[in-house]
Structure formats: structure tokens, C-alpha cells
Amino acid sequence: MTAFTIELPDRLALDFGETAAARSRRVLECFAIHEYRCGRLSHRQVGEVLGMDRWQTDSFLCERKVPLNYSIEDLEADRATLARIMGEPTIP
């Protein structure tokens, strides 16, 4: 694992948490959310960075009102895959 050091003014650092561990976690969460919104981290990678499983990651993003990166094209591809697996005709 790679560690990073950032410097913040004391007043601002206290807004991120009371302890160094709390501040570190908050900055990590902010990083993960930002990179996910920008499309540079996948849902799975957010969970990996934060040590969460799929469902915890869903809850984490939902609680912070971060929309899932799931397009209409993703939905259509998933529907086609499901239809193929279930042996059903694809839905137009």
C-alpha cells in the first residue's frame, strides 16, 4: 500500500476529524468519491480503496448522494445478458 502526506491548515484539518486517523479516513473517502464521479475509479475500486464489500460500497455512495455510474447502455447490455442466460428472447 502506498501512503501519501498532505498538509492542511490546522483550522481546516479539524473540520476533517478530531484525530489523525479520522482525518485520514475522511480524505480517503473524499478522494474515492471524487475519482468515482470523474470515472477514474470503478464501483469495485471504490470498495477496494475503502475496504468495503459491494453492498457497503452501495450504501456508502447512496448515503452521500453519489449517483451510480450506470448508463442506459449498461442496463441494455445487462438485460441482453440476462435474457441470453435465461434462454429468453432479447427485449428490444
Residue pairs with C-beta under 8 A, 6 or more apart in sequence:
6 27
8 16
13 23
16 22
16 23
16 26
16 27
17 23
17 25
17 26
28 49
28 50
29 50
29 60
31 49
32 41
32 46
32 49
32 50
33 46
33 61
33 64
33 66
35 41
35 46
36 42
36 43
36 45
36 46
36 61
36 66
36 69
37 66
39 69
41 49
42 69
43 54
43 57
43 58
43 61
43 68
43 69
44 54
44 57
46 52
46 57
46 60
46 61
47 53
47 54
47 56
47 57
50 57
50 60
52 60
58 68
61 68
79 90
79 91
80 90
80 91
83 89
83 90
83 91
84 90
